[in-house]
Amino acid sequence: MKILKKEPGGVYYLKDIPNTLEAMQTEVGGYIEQVTVDRSCAIICNEEGLIKGLPYNTKLAGIHFLGPIFVVGTKGEEYCDVPALVAEILEVTA
């Protein structure tokens, strides 16, 4: 699935990953936590970012994130490609 990834200090970029728990955990470096933005997308981050002392990344949807994050699309309870509109809002170019 296509995700929008952002490392601390970096910019958003598109990336293809398998739609598996293991792949998502690899992207954030540990246990994942979902922050729902709306019906069509969510932010996935490291659940233990604060405990592990991960570096500051960004503020999205009024929440400060630590460590690597990515934005993914949602359809019901399933993850899918990030919506194109989200990439446009975050000014990502393919």
PyMOL Python script that loads the backbone (N, CA, C, O; Angstrom):
from pymol import cmd

cmd.read_pdbstr("""\
ATOM      1  N   MET A   1       0.845  -1.172   0.000  1.00  0.00           N
ATOM      2  CA  MET A   1       0.000   0.000   0.000  1.00  0.00           C
ATOM      3  C   MET A   1       0.891   1.235   0.000  1.00  0.00           C
ATOM      4  O   MET A   1       2.027   1.191   0.470  1.00  0.00           O
ATOM      5  N   LYS A   2       0.371   2.326  -0.526  1.00  0.00           N
ATOM      6  CA  LYS A   2       1.117   3.580  -0.572  1.00  0.00           C
ATOM      7  C   LYS A   2       0.888   4.351   0.732  1.00  0.00           C
ATOM      8  O   LYS A   2      -0.246   4.549   1.170  1.00  0.00           O
ATOM      9  N   ILE A   3       2.002   4.780   1.338  1.00  0.00           N
ATOM     10  CA  ILE A   3       1.934   5.573   2.556  1.00  0.00           C
ATOM     11  C   ILE A   3       2.694   6.873   2.350  1.00  0.00           C
ATOM     12  O   ILE A   3       3.502   6.991   1.429  1.00  0.00           O
ATOM     13  N   LEU A   4       2.431   7.841   3.208  1.00  0.00           N
ATOM     14  CA  LEU A   4       3.220   9.074   3.261  1.00  0.00           C
ATOM     15  C   LEU A   4       4.068   8.969   4.516  1.00  0.00           C
ATOM     16  O   LEU A   4       3.541   9.003   5.628  1.00  0.00           O
ATOM     17  N   LYS A   5       5.370   8.842   4.349  1.00  0.00           N
ATOM     18  CA  LYS A   5       6.285   8.644   5.478  1.00  0.00           C
ATOM     19  C   LYS A   5       6.989   9.952   5.807  1.00  0.00           C
ATOM     20  O   LYS A   5       7.267  10.755   4.916  1.00  0.00           O
ATOM     21  N   LYS A   6       7.277  10.166   7.087  1.00  0.00           N
ATOM     22  CA  LYS A   6       8.056  11.331   7.503  1.00  0.00           C
ATOM     23  C   LYS A   6       8.940  10.931   8.674  1.00  0.00           C
ATOM     24  O   LYS A   6       8.461  10.445   9.698  1.00  0.00           O
ATOM     25  N   GLU A   7      10.223  11.142   8.503  1.00  0.00           N
ATOM     26  CA  GLU A   7      11.199  10.939   9.571  1.00  0.00           C
ATOM     27  C   GLU A   7      11.392  12.272  10.289  1.00  0.00           C
ATOM     28  O   GLU A   7      11.154  13.321   9.691  1.00  0.00           O
ATOM     29  N   PRO A   8      11.816  12.264  11.552  1.00  0.00           N
ATOM     30  CA  PRO A   8      12.116  13.531  12.233  1.00  0.00           C
ATOM     31  C   PRO A   8      13.129  14.348  11.434  1.00  0.00           C
ATOM     32  O   PRO A   8      14.161  13.825  11.012  1.00  0.00           O
ATOM     33  N   GLY A   9      12.835  15.616  11.230  1.00  0.00           N
ATOM     34  CA  GLY A   9      13.729  16.492  10.483  1.00  0.00           C
ATOM     35  C   GLY A   9      13.643  16.352   8.975  1.00  0.00           C
ATOM     36  O   GLY A   9      14.324  17.073   8.246  1.00  0.00           O
ATOM     37  N   GLY A  10      12.819  15.436   8.499  1.00  0.00           N
ATOM     38  CA  GLY A  10      12.716  15.205   7.061  1.00  0.00           C
ATOM     39  C   GLY A  10      11.435  15.765   6.475  1.00  0.00           C
ATOM     40  O   GLY A  10      10.685  16.482   7.138  1.00  0.00           O
ATOM     41  N   VAL A  11      11.203  15.424   5.229  1.00  0.00           N
ATOM     42  CA  VAL A  11       9.991  15.836   4.530  1.00  0.00           C
ATOM     43  C   VAL A  11       9.151  14.592   4.231  1.00  0.00           C
ATOM     44  O   VAL A  11       9.658  13.471   4.269  1.00  0.00           O
ATOM     45  N   TYR A  12       7.876  14.794   3.935  1.00  0.00           N
ATOM     46  CA  TYR A  12       6.997  13.693   3.577  1.00  0.00           C
ATOM     47  C   TYR A  12       7.399  13.130   2.222  1.00  0.00           C
ATOM     48  O   TYR A  12       7.750  13.877   1.310  1.00  0.00           O
ATOM     49  N   TYR A  13       7.347  11.810   2.097  1.00  0.00           N
ATOM     50  CA  TYR A  13       7.591  11.169   0.805  1.00  0.00           C
ATOM     51  C   TYR A  13       6.705   9.939   0.680  1.00  0.00           C
ATOM     52  O   TYR A  13       6.358   9.304   1.676  1.00  0.00           O
ATOM     53  N   LEU A  14       6.344   9.610  -0.557  1.00  0.00           N
ATOM     54  CA  LEU A  14       5.518   8.431  -0.816  1.00  0.00           C
ATOM     55  C   LEU A  14       6.378   7.178  -0.774  1.00  0.00           C
ATOM     56  O   LEU A  14       7.527   7.182  -1.217  1.00  0.00           O
ATOM     57  N   LYS A  15       5.810   6.112  -0.239  1.00  0.00           N
ATOM     58  CA  LYS A  15       6.531   4.848  -0.145  1.00  0.00           C
ATOM     59  C   LYS A  15       5.526   3.711  -0.230  1.00  0.00           C
ATOM     60  O   LYS A  15       4.416   3.814   0.292  1.00  0.00           O
ATOM     61  N   ASP A  16       5.916   2.628  -0.889  1.00  0.00           N
ATOM     62  CA  ASP A  16       5.084   1.422  -0.953  1.00  0.00           C
ATOM     63  C   ASP A  16       5.565   0.440   0.103  1.00  0.00           C
ATOM     64  O   ASP A  16       6.757   0.147   0.195  1.00  0.00           O
ATOM     65  N   ILE A  17       4.621  -0.073   0.907  1.00  0.00           N
ATOM     66  CA  ILE A  17       4.955  -1.105   1.886  1.00  0.00           C
ATOM     67  C   ILE A  17       3.886  -2.184   1.826  1.00  0.00           C
ATOM     68  O   ILE A  17       2.770  -1.923   1.376  1.00  0.00           O
ATOM     69  N   PRO A  18       4.211  -3.402   2.277  1.00  0.00           N
ATOM     70  CA  PRO A  18       3.170  -4.428   2.371  1.00  0.00           C
ATOM     71  C   PRO A  18       2.142  -4.025   3.434  1.00  0.00           C
ATOM     72  O   PRO A  18       2.484  -3.353   4.407  1.00  0.00           O
ATOM     73  N   ASN A  19       0.920  -4.425   3.251  1.00  0.00           N
ATOM     74  CA  ASN A  19      -0.152  -4.106   4.202  1.00  0.00           C
ATOM     75  C   ASN A  19      -0.160  -5.164   5.301  1.00  0.00           C
ATOM     76  O   ASN A  19      -1.096  -5.956   5.410  1.00  0.00           O
ATOM     77  N   THR A  20       0.909  -5.165   6.123  1.00  0.00           N
ATOM     78  CA  THR A  20       1.031  -6.117   7.222  1.00  0.00           C
ATOM     79  C   THR A  20       1.441  -5.377   8.491  1.00  0.00           C
ATOM     80  O   THR A  20       2.038  -4.303   8.433  1.00  0.00           O
ATOM     81  N   LEU A  21       1.114  -5.964   9.627  1.00  0.00           N
ATOM     82  CA  LEU A  21       1.508  -5.393  10.903  1.00  0.00           C
ATOM     83  C   LEU A  21       3.026  -5.292  10.996  1.00  0.00           C
ATOM     84  O   LEU A  21       3.557  -4.285  11.464  1.00  0.00           O
ATOM     85  N   GLU A  22       3.715  -6.321  10.557  1.00  0.00           N
ATOM     86  CA  GLU A  22       5.179  -6.329  10.630  1.00  0.00           C
ATOM     87  C   GLU A  22       5.793  -5.193   9.829  1.00  0.00           C
ATOM     88  O   GLU A  22       6.731  -4.549  10.297  1.00  0.00           O
ATOM     89  N   ALA A  23       5.283  -4.937   8.635  1.00  0.00           N
ATOM     90  CA  ALA A  23       5.808  -3.854   7.801  1.00  0.00           C
ATOM     91  C   ALA A  23       5.557  -2.494   8.454  1.00  0.00           C
ATOM     92  O   ALA A  23       6.423  -1.620   8.429  1.00  0.00           O
ATOM     93  N   MET A  24       4.376  -2.323   9.034  1.00  0.00           N
ATOM     94  CA  MET A  24       4.062  -1.053   9.686  1.00  0.00           C
ATOM     95  C   MET A  24       4.937  -0.847  10.921  1.00  0.00           C
ATOM     96  O   MET A  24       5.388   0.271  11.173  1.00  0.00           O
ATOM     97  N   GLN A  25       5.183  -1.902  11.692  1.00  0.00           N
ATOM     98  CA  GLN A  25       6.061  -1.806  12.858  1.00  0.00           C
ATOM     99  C   GLN A  25       7.483  -1.456  12.446  1.00  0.00           C
ATOM    100  O   GLN A  25       8.160  -0.694  13.137  1.00  0.00           O
ATOM    101  N   THR A  26       7.939  -2.003  11.333  1.00  0.00           N
ATOM    102  CA  THR A  26       9.273  -1.685  10.822  1.00  0.00           C
ATOM    103  C   THR A  26       9.377  -0.207  10.478  1.00  0.00           C
ATOM    104  O   THR A  26      10.400   0.420  10.751  1.00  0.00           O
ATOM    105  N   GLU A  27       8.335   0.353   9.884  1.00  0.00           N
ATOM    106  CA  GLU A  27       8.357   1.761   9.474  1.00  0.00           C
ATOM    107  C   GLU A  27       8.472   2.723  10.651  1.00  0.00           C
ATOM    108  O   GLU A  27       9.100   3.774  10.529  1.00  0.00           O
ATOM    109  N   VAL A  28       7.867   2.374  11.799  1.00  0.00           N
ATOM    110  CA  VAL A  28       7.914   3.275  12.956  1.00  0.00           C
ATOM    111  C   VAL A  28       8.920   2.821  14.014  1.00  0.00           C
ATOM    112  O   VAL A  28       9.142   3.525  14.999  1.00  0.00           O
ATOM    113  N   GLY A  29       9.526   1.651  13.817  1.00  0.00           N
ATOM    114  CA  GLY A  29      10.545   1.176  14.741  1.00  0.00           C
ATOM    115  C   GLY A  29      10.007   0.625  16.045  1.00  0.00           C
ATOM    116  O   GLY A  29      10.663   0.745  17.079  1.00  0.00           O
ATOM    117  N   GLY A  30       8.830   0.024  16.021  1.00  0.00           N
ATOM    118  CA  GLY A  30       8.268  -0.560  17.240  1.00  0.00           C
ATOM    119  C   GLY A  30       6.780  -0.753  17.139  1.00  0.00           C
ATOM    120  O   GLY A  30       6.212  -0.810  16.048  1.00  0.00           O
ATOM    121  N   TYR A  31       6.148  -0.853  18.310  1.00  0.00           N
ATOM    122  CA  TYR A  31       4.697  -1.037  18.345  1.00  0.00           C
ATOM    123  C   TYR A  31       4.003   0.166  17.715  1.00  0.00           C
ATOM    124  O   TYR A  31       4.422   1.308  17.903  1.00  0.00           O
ATOM    125  N   ILE A  32       2.928  -0.109  16.958  1.00  0.00           N
ATOM    126  CA  ILE A  32       2.234   0.985  16.282  1.00  0.00           C
ATOM    127  C   ILE A  32       1.067   1.501  17.109  1.00  0.00           C
ATOM    128  O   ILE A  32       0.459   0.774  17.895  1.00  0.00           O
ATOM    129  N   GLU A  33       0.779   2.768  16.906  1.00  0.00           N
ATOM    130  CA  GLU A  33      -0.406   3.401  17.471  1.00  0.00           C
ATOM    131  C   GLU A  33      -1.080   4.169  16.346  1.00  0.00           C
ATOM    132  O   GLU A  33      -0.414   4.860  15.576  1.00  0.00           O
ATOM    133  N   GLN A  34      -2.397   4.050  16.249  1.00  0.00           N
ATOM    134  CA  GLN A  34      -3.164   4.749  15.216  1.00  0.00           C
ATOM    135  C   GLN A  34      -3.823   5.979  15.800  1.00  0.00           C
ATOM    136  O   GLN A  34      -4.446   5.928  16.861  1.00  0.00           O
ATOM    137  N   VAL A  35      -3.674   7.102  15.083  1.00  0.00           N
ATOM    138  CA  VAL A  35      -4.389   8.325  15.417  1.00  0.00           C
ATOM    139  C   VAL A  35      -5.308   8.613  14.233  1.00  0.00           C
ATOM    140  O   VAL A  35      -4.838   8.963  13.150  1.00  0.00           O
ATOM    141  N   THR A  36      -6.599   8.467  14.434  1.00  0.00           N
ATOM    142  CA  THR A  36      -7.565   8.661  13.357  1.00  0.00           C
ATOM    143  C   THR A  36      -7.726  10.144  13.069  1.00  0.00           C
ATOM    144  O   THR A  36      -7.974  10.942  13.972  1.00  0.00           O
ATOM    145  N   VAL A  37      -7.581  10.504  11.797  1.00  0.00           N
ATOM    146  CA  VAL A  37      -7.735  11.895  11.371  1.00  0.00           C
ATOM    147  C   VAL A  37      -9.174  12.136  10.933  1.00  0.00           C
ATOM    148  O   VAL A  37      -9.822  13.079  11.386  1.00  0.00           O
ATOM    149  N   ASP A  38      -9.660  11.288  10.060  1.00  0.00           N
ATOM    150  CA  ASP A  38     -11.069  11.313   9.644  1.00  0.00           C
ATOM    151  C   ASP A  38     -11.409   9.931   9.093  1.00  0.00           C
ATOM    152  O   ASP A  38     -10.655   8.979   9.294  1.00  0.00           O
ATOM    153  N   ARG A  39     -12.545   9.819   8.396  1.00  0.00           N
ATOM    154  CA  ARG A  39     -12.959   8.498   7.895  1.00  0.00           C
ATOM    155  C   ARG A  39     -12.023   7.938   6.849  1.00  0.00           C
ATOM    156  O   ARG A  39     -12.035   6.731   6.607  1.00  0.00           O
ATOM    157  N   SER A  40     -11.207   8.775   6.215  1.00  0.00           N
ATOM    158  CA  SER A  40     -10.417   8.299   5.081  1.00  0.00           C
ATOM    159  C   SER A  40      -8.935   8.129   5.366  1.00  0.00           C
ATOM    160  O   SER A  40      -8.218   7.582   4.528  1.00  0.00           O
ATOM    161  N   CYS A  41      -8.447   8.580   6.521  1.00  0.00           N
ATOM    162  CA  CYS A  41      -7.012   8.415   6.779  1.00  0.00           C
ATOM    163  C   CYS A  41      -6.685   8.426   8.266  1.00  0.00           C
ATOM    164  O   CYS A  41      -7.463   8.889   9.101  1.00  0.00           O
ATOM    165  N   ALA A  42      -5.497   7.894   8.561  1.00  0.00           N
ATOM    166  CA  ALA A  42      -5.005   7.829   9.935  1.00  0.00           C
ATOM    167  C   ALA A  42      -3.499   8.047   9.920  1.00  0.00           C
ATOM    168  O   ALA A  42      -2.836   7.843   8.904  1.00  0.00           O
ATOM    169  N   ILE A  43      -2.973   8.466  11.066  1.00  0.00           N
ATOM    170  CA  ILE A  43      -1.532   8.620  11.248  1.00  0.00           C
ATOM    171  C   ILE A  43      -1.066   7.445  12.096  1.00  0.00           C
ATOM    172  O   ILE A  43      -1.662   7.142  13.130  1.00  0.00           O
ATOM    173  N   ILE A  44      -0.010   6.793  11.661  1.00  0.00           N
ATOM    174  CA  ILE A  44       0.553   5.674  12.397  1.00  0.00           C
ATOM    175  C   ILE A  44       1.890   6.124  12.970  1.00  0.00           C
ATOM    176  O   ILE A  44       2.746   6.643  12.253  1.00  0.00           O
ATOM    177  N   CYS A  45       2.056   5.916  14.289  1.00  0.00           N
ATOM    178  CA  CYS A  45       3.283   6.328  14.956  1.00  0.00           C
ATOM    179  C   CYS A  45       3.756   5.226  15.895  1.00  0.00           C
ATOM    180  O   CYS A  45       3.087   4.206  16.057  1.00  0.00           O
ATOM    181  N   ASN A  46       4.916   5.442  16.512  1.00  0.00           N
ATOM    182  CA  ASN A  46       5.459   4.508  17.488  1.00  0.00           C
ATOM    183  C   ASN A  46       4.752   4.749  18.821  1.00  0.00           C
ATOM    184  O   ASN A  46       4.799   5.850  19.370  1.00  0.00           O
ATOM    185  N   GLU A  47       4.105   3.716  19.329  1.00  0.00           N
ATOM    186  CA  GLU A  47       3.349   3.813  20.571  1.00  0.00           C
ATOM    187  C   GLU A  47       4.218   4.228  21.760  1.00  0.00           C
ATOM    188  O   GLU A  47       3.726   4.850  22.702  1.00  0.00           O
ATOM    189  N   GLU A  48       5.503   3.886  21.719  1.00  0.00           N
ATOM    190  CA  GLU A  48       6.404   4.160  22.830  1.00  0.00           C
ATOM    191  C   GLU A  48       7.380   5.294  22.540  1.00  0.00           C
ATOM    192  O   GLU A  48       8.457   5.354  23.132  1.00  0.00           O
ATOM    193  N   GLY A  49       7.010   6.190  21.637  1.00  0.00           N
ATOM    194  CA  GLY A  49       7.902   7.279  21.239  1.00  0.00           C
ATOM    195  C   GLY A  49       8.403   8.113  22.397  1.00  0.00           C
ATOM    196  O   GLY A  49       9.589   8.438  22.457  1.00  0.00           O
ATOM    197  N   LEU A  50       7.525   8.464  23.314  1.00  0.00           N
ATOM    198  CA  LEU A  50       7.911   9.283  24.467  1.00  0.00           C
ATOM    199  C   LEU A  50       8.782   8.479  25.435  1.00  0.00           C
ATOM    200  O   LEU A  50       9.802   8.975  25.914  1.00  0.00           O
ATOM    201  N   ILE A  51       8.381   7.249  25.718  1.00  0.00           N
ATOM    202  CA  ILE A  51       9.133   6.383  26.639  1.00  0.00           C
ATOM    203  C   ILE A  51      10.546   6.129  26.122  1.00  0.00           C
ATOM    204  O   ILE A  51      11.508   6.117  26.891  1.00  0.00           O
ATOM    205  N   LYS A  52      10.661   5.924  24.806  1.00  0.00           N
ATOM    206  CA  LYS A  52      11.966   5.636  24.193  1.00  0.00           C
ATOM    207  C   LYS A  52      12.796   6.894  23.940  1.00  0.00           C
ATOM    208  O   LYS A  52      13.955   6.801  23.538  1.00  0.00           O
ATOM    209  N   GLY A  53      12.208   8.070  24.173  1.00  0.00           N
ATOM    210  CA  GLY A  53      12.930   9.319  23.944  1.00  0.00           C
ATOM    211  C   GLY A  53      13.200   9.591  22.480  1.00  0.00           C
ATOM    212  O   GLY A  53      14.244  10.147  22.139  1.00  0.00           O
ATOM    213  N   LEU A  54      12.269   9.207  21.599  1.00  0.00           N
ATOM    214  CA  LEU A  54      12.449   9.443  20.169  1.00  0.00           C
ATOM    215  C   LEU A  54      12.419  10.945  19.882  1.00  0.00           C
ATOM    216  O   LEU A  54      11.769  11.706  20.598  1.00  0.00           O
ATOM    217  N   PRO A  55      13.122  11.363  18.836  1.00  0.00           N
ATOM    218  CA  PRO A  55      13.167  12.797  18.519  1.00  0.00           C
ATOM    219  C   PRO A  55      11.831  13.330  18.003  1.00  0.00           C
ATOM    220  O   PRO A  55      11.026  12.599  17.426  1.00  0.00           O
ATOM    221  N   TYR A  56      11.625  14.637  18.231  1.00  0.00           N
ATOM    222  CA  TYR A  56      10.412  15.311  17.766  1.00  0.00           C
ATOM    223  C   TYR A  56      10.325  15.225  16.250  1.00  0.00           C
ATOM    224  O   TYR A  56      11.328  15.373  15.552  1.00  0.00           O
ATOM    225  N   ASN A  57       9.124  14.984  15.749  1.00  0.00           N
ATOM    226  CA  ASN A  57       8.917  14.887  14.313  1.00  0.00           C
ATOM    227  C   ASN A  57       8.092  16.065  13.793  1.00  0.00           C
ATOM    228  O   ASN A  57       8.598  16.886  13.027  1.00  0.00           O
ATOM    229  N   THR A  58       6.825  16.151  14.207  1.00  0.00           N
ATOM    230  CA  THR A  58       5.927  17.162  13.655  1.00  0.00           C
ATOM    231  C   THR A  58       4.660  17.271  14.491  1.00  0.00           C
ATOM    232  O   THR A  58       4.429  16.482  15.408  1.00  0.00           O
ATOM    233  N   LYS A  59       3.854  18.257  14.157  1.00  0.00           N
ATOM    234  CA  LYS A  59       2.529  18.395  14.764  1.00  0.00           C
ATOM    235  C   LYS A  59       1.502  18.259  13.646  1.00  0.00           C
ATOM    236  O   LYS A  59       1.534  19.002  12.664  1.00  0.00           O
ATOM    237  N   LEU A  60       0.600  17.310  13.804  1.00  0.00           N
ATOM    238  CA  LEU A  60      -0.480  17.081  12.841  1.00  0.00           C
ATOM    239  C   LEU A  60      -1.765  16.871  13.617  1.00  0.00           C
ATOM    240  O   LEU A  60      -1.763  16.234  14.671  1.00  0.00           O
ATOM    241  N   ALA A  61      -2.844  17.395  13.110  1.00  0.00           N
ATOM    242  CA  ALA A  61      -4.157  17.227  13.735  1.00  0.00           C
ATOM    243  C   ALA A  61      -4.116  17.620  15.212  1.00  0.00           C
ATOM    244  O   ALA A  61      -4.821  17.037  16.035  1.00  0.00           O
ATOM    245  N   GLY A  62      -3.285  18.615  15.541  1.00  0.00           N
ATOM    246  CA  GLY A  62      -3.196  19.107  16.908  1.00  0.00           C
ATOM    247  C   GLY A  62      -2.393  18.239  17.862  1.00  0.00           C
ATOM    248  O   GLY A  62      -2.396  18.478  19.070  1.00  0.00           O
ATOM    249  N   ILE A  63      -1.703  17.229  17.328  1.00  0.00           N
ATOM    250  CA  ILE A  63      -0.937  16.297  18.161  1.00  0.00           C
ATOM    251  C   ILE A  63       0.533  16.363  17.777  1.00  0.00           C
ATOM    252  O   ILE A  63       0.869  16.392  16.593  1.00  0.00           O
ATOM    253  N   HIS A  64       1.408  16.387  18.776  1.00  0.00           N
ATOM    254  CA  HIS A  64       2.857  16.356  18.538  1.00  0.00           C
ATOM    255  C   HIS A  64       3.294  14.898  18.427  1.00  0.00           C
ATOM    256  O   HIS A  64       2.931  14.072  19.265  1.00  0.00           O
ATOM    257  N   PHE A  65       4.081  14.580  17.384  1.00  0.00           N
ATOM    258  CA  PHE A  65       4.547  13.218  17.151  1.00  0.00           C
ATOM    259  C   PHE A  65       6.052  13.125  17.333  1.00  0.00           C
ATOM    260  O   PHE A  65       6.798  14.034  16.969  1.00  0.00           O
ATOM    261  N   LEU A  66       6.480  12.003  17.904  1.00  0.00           N
ATOM    262  CA  LEU A  66       7.893  11.710  18.097  1.00  0.00           C
ATOM    263  C   LEU A  66       8.260  10.503  17.251  1.00  0.00           C
ATOM    264  O   LEU A  66       7.464   9.577  17.096  1.00  0.00           O
ATOM    265  N   GLY A  67       9.469  10.519  16.706  1.00  0.00           N
ATOM    266  CA  GLY A  67       9.925   9.393  15.893  1.00  0.00           C
ATOM    267  C   GLY A  67       9.274   9.379  14.531  1.00  0.00           C
ATOM    268  O   GLY A  67       8.503  10.278  14.195  1.00  0.00           O
ATOM    269  N   PRO A  68       9.582   8.351  13.736  1.00  0.00           N
ATOM    270  CA  PRO A  68       9.012   8.260  12.394  1.00  0.00           C
ATOM    271  C   PRO A  68       7.499   8.050  12.441  1.00  0.00           C
ATOM    272  O   PRO A  68       6.976   7.380  13.332  1.00  0.00           O
ATOM    273  N   ILE A  69       6.819   8.628  11.475  1.00  0.00           N
ATOM    274  CA  ILE A  69       5.368   8.459  11.345  1.00  0.00           C
ATOM    275  C   ILE A  69       5.039   8.198   9.888  1.00  0.00           C
ATOM    276  O   ILE A  69       5.866   8.416   9.003  1.00  0.00           O
ATOM    277  N   PHE A  70       3.821   7.728   9.650  1.00  0.00           N
ATOM    278  CA  PHE A  70       3.315   7.701   8.282  1.00  0.00           C
ATOM    279  C   PHE A  70       1.810   7.871   8.288  1.00  0.00           C
ATOM    280  O   PHE A  70       1.131   7.565   9.268  1.00  0.00           O
ATOM    281  N   VAL A  71       1.304   8.370   7.164  1.00  0.00           N
ATOM    282  CA  VAL A  71      -0.124   8.575   6.970  1.00  0.00           C
ATOM    283  C   VAL A  71      -0.595   7.510   5.995  1.00  0.00           C
ATOM    284  O   VAL A  71       0.046   7.255   4.975  1.00  0.00           O
ATOM    285  N   VAL A  72      -1.716   6.895   6.317  1.00  0.00           N
ATOM    286  CA  VAL A  72      -2.256   5.803   5.522  1.00  0.00           C
ATOM    287  C   VAL A  72      -3.747   6.038   5.319  1.00  0.00           C
ATOM    288  O   VAL A  72      -4.397   6.699   6.129  1.00  0.00           O
ATOM    289  N   GLY A  73      -4.280   5.495   4.240  1.00  0.00           N
ATOM    290  CA  GLY A  73      -5.718   5.572   4.016  1.00  0.00           C
ATOM    291  C   GLY A  73      -6.446   4.527   4.844  1.00  0.00           C
ATOM    292  O   GLY A  73      -5.858   3.525   5.251  1.00  0.00           O
ATOM    293  N   THR A  74      -7.730   4.767   5.094  1.00  0.00           N
ATOM    294  CA  THR A  74      -8.548   3.787   5.804  1.00  0.00           C
ATOM    295  C   THR A  74      -9.873   3.593   5.074  1.00  0.00           C
ATOM    296  O   THR A  74     -10.450   4.534   4.529  1.00  0.00           O
ATOM    297  N   LYS A  75     -10.332   2.356   5.080  1.00  0.00           N
ATOM    298  CA  LYS A  75     -11.660   2.003   4.568  1.00  0.00           C
ATOM    299  C   LYS A  75     -12.277   1.096   5.613  1.00  0.00           C
ATOM    300  O   LYS A  75     -11.969  -0.094   5.688  1.00  0.00           O
ATOM    301  N   GLY A  76     -13.152   1.675   6.416  1.00  0.00           N
ATOM    302  CA  GLY A  76     -13.682   0.916   7.552  1.00  0.00           C
ATOM    303  C   GLY A  76     -12.552   0.664   8.535  1.00  0.00           C
ATOM    304  O   GLY A  76     -11.903   1.602   8.999  1.00  0.00           O
ATOM    305  N   GLU A  77     -12.318  -0.602   8.853  1.00  0.00           N
ATOM    306  CA  GLU A  77     -11.241  -0.958   9.766  1.00  0.00           C
ATOM    307  C   GLU A  77      -9.987  -1.430   9.041  1.00  0.00           C
ATOM    308  O   GLU A  77      -9.041  -1.895   9.676  1.00  0.00           O
ATOM    309  N   GLU A  78      -9.972  -1.313   7.723  1.00  0.00           N
ATOM    310  CA  GLU A  78      -8.834  -1.760   6.916  1.00  0.00           C
ATOM    311  C   GLU A  78      -7.967  -0.579   6.502  1.00  0.00           C
ATOM    312  O   GLU A  78      -8.462   0.528   6.293  1.00  0.00           O
ATOM    313  N   TYR A  79      -6.667  -0.829   6.386  1.00  0.00           N
ATOM    314  CA  TYR A  79      -5.742   0.179   5.864  1.00  0.00           C
ATOM    315  C   TYR A  79      -5.636   0.030   4.355  1.00  0.00           C
ATOM    316  O   TYR A  79      -5.759  -1.070   3.817  1.00  0.00           O
ATOM    317  N   CYS A  80      -5.404   1.159   3.674  1.00  0.00           N
ATOM    318  CA  CYS A  80      -5.273   1.164   2.225  1.00  0.00           C
ATOM    319  C   CYS A  80      -4.355   2.320   1.814  1.00  0.00           C
ATOM    320  O   CYS A  80      -3.791   3.003   2.668  1.00  0.00           O
ATOM    321  N   ASP A  81      -4.209   2.531   0.512  1.00  0.00           N
ATOM    322  CA  ASP A  81      -3.368   3.624   0.009  1.00  0.00           C
ATOM    323  C   ASP A  81      -3.808   4.962   0.596  1.00  0.00           C
ATOM    324  O   ASP A  81      -4.998   5.216   0.782  1.00  0.00           O
ATOM    325  N   VAL A  82      -2.827   5.805   0.881  1.00  0.00           N
ATOM    326  CA  VAL A  82      -3.118   7.142   1.374  1.00  0.00           C
ATOM    327  C   VAL A  82      -3.886   7.907   0.290  1.00  0.00           C
ATOM    328  O   VAL A  82      -3.513   7.840  -0.881  1.00  0.00           O
ATOM    329  N   PRO A  83      -4.939   8.626   0.651  1.00  0.00           N
ATOM    330  CA  PRO A  83      -5.695   9.383  -0.357  1.00  0.00           C
ATOM    331  C   PRO A  83      -4.831  10.460  -1.032  1.00  0.00           C
ATOM    332  O   PRO A  83      -4.014  11.101  -0.370  1.00  0.00           O
ATOM    333  N   ALA A  84      -5.007  10.656  -2.322  1.00  0.00           N
ATOM    334  CA  ALA A  84      -4.235  11.649  -3.074  1.00  0.00           C
ATOM    335  C   ALA A  84      -4.409  13.049  -2.497  1.00  0.00           C
ATOM    336  O   ALA A  84      -3.466  13.840  -2.495  1.00  0.00           O
ATOM    337  N   LEU A  85      -5.597  13.357  -2.012  1.00  0.00           N
ATOM    338  CA  LEU A  85      -5.861  14.677  -1.449  1.00  0.00           C
ATOM    339  C   LEU A  85      -4.948  14.953  -0.242  1.00  0.00           C
ATOM    340  O   LEU A  85      -4.502  16.085  -0.052  1.00  0.00           O
ATOM    341  N   VAL A  86      -4.672  13.936   0.565  1.00  0.00           N
ATOM    342  CA  VAL A  86      -3.802  14.112   1.720  1.00  0.00           C
ATOM    343  C   VAL A  86      -2.394  14.480   1.258  1.00  0.00           C
ATOM    344  O   VAL A  86      -1.757  15.360   1.838  1.00  0.00           O
ATOM    345  N   ALA A  87      -1.912  13.807   0.215  1.00  0.00           N
ATOM    346  CA  ALA A  87      -0.590  14.136  -0.320  1.00  0.00           C
ATOM    347  C   ALA A  87      -0.556  15.569  -0.824  1.00  0.00           C
ATOM    348  O   ALA A  87       0.442  16.265  -0.635  1.00  0.00           O
ATOM    349  N   GLU A  88      -1.620  16.018  -1.457  1.00  0.00           N
ATOM    350  CA  GLU A  88      -1.671  17.400  -1.936  1.00  0.00           C
ATOM    351  C   GLU A  88      -1.655  18.392  -0.781  1.00  0.00           C
ATOM    352  O   GLU A  88      -0.954  19.402  -0.842  1.00  0.00           O
ATOM    353  N   ILE A  89      -2.420  18.113   0.269  1.00  0.00           N
ATOM    354  CA  ILE A  89      -2.472  18.997   1.418  1.00  0.00           C
ATOM    355  C   ILE A  89      -1.088  19.117   2.078  1.00  0.00           C
ATOM    356  O   ILE A  89      -0.675  20.204   2.484  1.00  0.00           O
ATOM    357  N   LEU A  90      -0.383  17.987   2.177  1.00  0.00           N
ATOM    358  CA  LEU A  90       0.941  17.986   2.802  1.00  0.00           C
ATOM    359  C   LEU A  90       2.054  18.347   1.816  1.00  0.00           C
ATOM    360  O   LEU A  90       3.237  18.252   2.141  1.00  0.00           O
ATOM    361  N   GLU A  91       1.660  18.763   0.609  1.00  0.00           N
ATOM    362  CA  GLU A  91       2.574  19.239  -0.428  1.00  0.00           C
ATOM    363  C   GLU A  91       3.646  18.215  -0.775  1.00  0.00           C
ATOM    364  O   GLU A  91       4.835  18.531  -0.820  1.00  0.00           O
ATOM    365  N   VAL A  92       3.202  16.971  -1.022  1.00  0.00           N
ATOM    366  CA  VAL A  92       4.107  15.898  -1.404  1.00  0.00           C
ATOM    367  C   VAL A  92       4.068  15.749  -2.913  1.00  0.00           C
ATOM    368  O   VAL A  92       2.997  15.768  -3.519  1.00  0.00           O
ATOM    369  N   THR A  93       5.232  15.603  -3.512  1.00  0.00           N
ATOM    370  CA  THR A  93       5.298  15.343  -4.940  1.00  0.00           C
ATOM    371  C   THR A  93       5.838  13.939  -5.146  1.00  0.00           C
ATOM    372  O   THR A  93       6.761  13.505  -4.457  1.00  0.00           O
ATOM    373  N   ALA A  94       5.258  13.248  -6.089  1.00  0.00           N
ATOM    374  CA  ALA A  94       5.654  11.847  -6.337  1.00  0.00           C
ATOM    375  C   ALA A  94       6.973  11.741  -7.047  1.00  0.00           C
ATOM    376  O   ALA A  94       7.438  10.635  -7.325  1.00  0.00           O
TER     377      ALA A  94
END
""", "prot")
cmd.dss("prot")
cmd.show_as("cartoon", "prot")
cmd.util.cbc("prot")
cmd.orient("prot")
